[in-house]
Amino acid sequence: MQTILGANGTIGSLLAKELFSYSNKIRLVSRNPIKVNETDELFPADLTDARQIEEAVKGSEVVYLLVGFEYKLSIWQDSWPKLMKATIDACIKYNAKLVFFDNVYMYDINSIPFMTEEAKINPPSKKGKVRNEIADMLLNSIKSGKLTALIARSADFYGPNNKTSVLLETVYKNFKKGKAANWLIDSNKKHSFTYTPDAAKATAILGITPDAYNQVWHLPTDSNALTGKEMVSLFAKEMNVKDKLTVLPMWILKILGLFIPIMREMPEMMYQSDRDYIFDSTKFNKRFNFTPTTYNEGVKQTVEQTKF
């Protein structure tokens, strides 16, 4: 049984499609799971409840942790450690392997211009400290010999119908409304984005590969990182709209935070936007002979397939 915790998210639904190539025993776990494949097992559960997590994991060969909590520090600090502990405990109890879908918030600020799996761990933000804490929980369980697991890390997302992508929110949606695209802090810096179908395909490959476990992997991402201006221009070209861009400086984000709760969470993360942010997936690409989707093709597919 391949079990996806947080199955209703963008990566969860794509992962379910990819896993069907390897198994017809897929369990989708969320508050209100929706079938992706005809044979999927739907398992409604509250993933803030350790007992329900244990029941969801029971009988699993591999568990994929893809949960996304509200982007709020207080919720992350409270919910993430509890979820990780409960998931690790359940996987150990039922001898299930664990695949954790992670981000790059725990990397040192000086690693951001070129991130590999060996990047220094030194989170510069409070959210990064939470991510570091839960990653350490998993890695320490591996070191103890009790757990077989891996961490699959992604850069910022983009891809068709991805409602959690900042890129789609600030560029695609603005262009659809006839507005200028927005970019945070500095549009002249390069910024890697992971194409969600590639991320899902790679996560499935890692999950079914025995020797991929007990290590960290960067998910496949086009090595030709573009600047903000270049990425916006790609979207404008594919959407056949005027290439218009407004850069939002830090002081505007802070003012917006007075009125928009989600914007209050942004300033501490802006170190990822005031310098180049380049994500290297050479390790995965070489091991699995994988060629990441180019930005030209990824933006084309995103514009053609997105329905909102």
Residue, then its C-alpha position, 0 to 999 in steps of 0.5 A: m500500500q502506497t499511502i499519501l498523507g495530505a492527498n488533496g494538495t497539488i502534489g498529492s493528486l499528481l503523485a497519486k497519478e504517478l504512483f499508479s504506474y507502480s501500484n494499484k494499491i494507493r490510499l489517499v488520506s485527508r479530511n475529504p479525500i477525492k479519488v484520482n485513480e479508480t482503485d484508490e482507497l479513500f481514508p478520511a482523517d484529521l491529520t492533527d490527531a495522532r490516533q487517526i494518523e496511526e490508523a491511516v499508516k497501518g498496512s502501508e509499505v510507503v507513506y508520503l508526507l505531503v501535508g500543507f498547513e496554513y502559512k502562519l508561524s504559530i500554526w507551524q510551530d504547534s502543528w508540524p512537530k506533532l504531525m512529524k512525531a505522530t507520522i514517524d511513530a506510526c511508520i516505526k510501529y508498522n514498519a512503513k518507509l517514509v517519504f517527506f516532501d520538504n522545502v529549503y527553509m532550513y538552509d543557511i542564507n549564504s547557501i541560497p545562491f546555490m543550493t545542493e543537498e550538502a548546503k549548510i543547515n542554519p535557518p535564518s527565519k522562524k519558519g525555517k527553524v520549524r522546518n529544521e526541527i522536523a527534518d532533524m526528527l526524521l534524520n535522527s530516527i533514521k540514524s537510530g536505525k528505527l526508521t527507513a525514510l528520505i527527504a525530497r526537497s523542492a524549490d518554490f513551485y509552479g505548474p498547471n492549476n497550482k493554487t499555492s504557487v506564488l508565481l501563479e498568484t502574482v504573475y499568471k492571475n494578474f495578467k489574467k485580470g489585465k494587471a501588471a505582474n508583481w514580483l517581490i524585492d528584486s526582479n533582476k535576481k535569478h530564482s529557481f522554480t520546480y515544475t510540479p509534474d516533475a516533482a510528483k514524478a520524481t517523488a514517486i520514483l524515489g518512493i519505489t527505489p529501495d536504495a534512495y532511502n536514508q538520504v536527502w534528494h533535491l527534486p528535478t529543477d531546470s538548471n537554467a534559472l531565470t530572473g524575475k523579469e525573464m520569468v514574467s516575460l515568458f508568461a506574458k509571451e505565452m498568455n499573449v499579453k503586454d509584458k508589464l511588471t511591478v516590483l514590490p519592495m519590503w516596505i510595501l509588504k510590511i504595509l500590506g501586512l497591516f491589512i492582509p494576514i498572509m502578508r505579515e508572514m512574508p518579510e522574514m522570508m524575503y532573504q530568498s528574493d533579494r539575492d539569486y536563489i538557485f536550486d541544484s538537482t544534479k544528484f537526482n538527474k544523474r542517478f535517474n537519468f532525468t531531464p527536468t522540464t525547461y522553463n519555456e515548456g513548463v510555462k507553456q503547459t502551465v498557461e495552457q492547462t490552468k483553469f483558474 
